[in-house]
Amino acid sequence: MCRSIRPLHRAEVEPTELDVRDAAVQYVRKLSGIRTPSKADAPAFEAAVEEVTAATTRLLTALRPAPPVPGRIPLRHLHP
């Protein structure tokens, strides 16, 4: 797995839309082998990012929330 992609499900802080999009960009970069697409490839690259973002959002919405870990204080309570 790409090291810069972090798990978004069961994170202590709910991922933002930007977190999901950033993960999608990293995924598309990894699969395509392209860090920065050319002007000719940019539309296909962006379309792929949008599709992966949408699929990831649907997946995260459909997954059940993780049960709380006994004894763990969530980060959102430590850093208001």
C-alpha positions in Angstrom: 0.0 0.0 0.0 1.2 3.5 -0.7 2.7 4.9 2.5 1.1 8.3 2.2 -2.4 6.9 2.2 -3.7 6.6 5.7 -6.8 4.6 6.7 -9.9 6.8 6.8 -12.3 4.3 8.4 -12.1 4.0 12.1 -10.0 7.1 12.4 -10.4 9.0 15.7 -11.3 12.1 13.8 -13.8 11.8 11.0 -12.2 12.3 7.6 -13.0 15.5 5.7 -13.9 15.8 2.1 -10.4 17.0 1.5 -8.9 13.9 3.3 -11.0 11.7 1.0 -9.9 13.6 -2.2 -6.3 13.6 -1.1 -6.4 9.8 -0.7 -8.0 9.5 -4.1 -5.3 11.6 -5.7 -2.6 9.4 -4.1 -4.4 6.2 -5.3 -4.7 7.5 -8.9 -1.1 8.6 -8.9 0.0 5.2 -7.7 -2.0 3.3 -10.2 -1.2 5.5 -13.2 2.4 6.0 -12.3 1.9 9.7 -13.0 2.6 12.3 -10.4 1.5 15.3 -12.4 -0.5 14.6 -15.6 0.2 16.3 -18.9 -2.5 18.7 -20.3 -3.6 15.9 -22.6 -3.9 13.4 -19.7 -5.4 15.9 -17.1 -9.1 15.3 -17.9 -8.7 11.5 -17.6 -6.7 11.9 -14.4 -9.2 14.3 -12.8 -12.1 12.1 -13.9 -10.5 9.1 -12.2 -9.9 11.1 -9.0 -13.5 12.2 -8.9 -14.7 8.6 -9.4 -12.4 7.3 -6.7 -13.5 10.1 -4.3 -17.2 9.3 -4.9 -16.6 5.5 -4.4 -14.6 6.1 -1.2 -17.3 8.5 0.2 -20.0 5.8 -0.5 -17.8 3.1 1.1 -17.1 5.2 4.2 -20.8 6.1 4.6 -21.8 2.5 4.3 -19.4 1.0 6.8 -20.5 0.6 10.3 -18.8 2.9 12.9 -16.1 1.3 15.0 -17.0 0.5 18.6 -15.1 2.6 21.1 -12.0 1.1 22.5 -12.3 0.6 26.3 -10.1 3.0 28.2 -9.1 5.1 25.2 -9.8 8.8 25.3 -10.7 10.1 21.8 -8.3 12.7 20.4 -11.3 15.1 19.8 -11.7 15.3 23.6 -8.0 16.1 24.2 -7.7 18.8 21.5 -10.9 20.8 21.3 
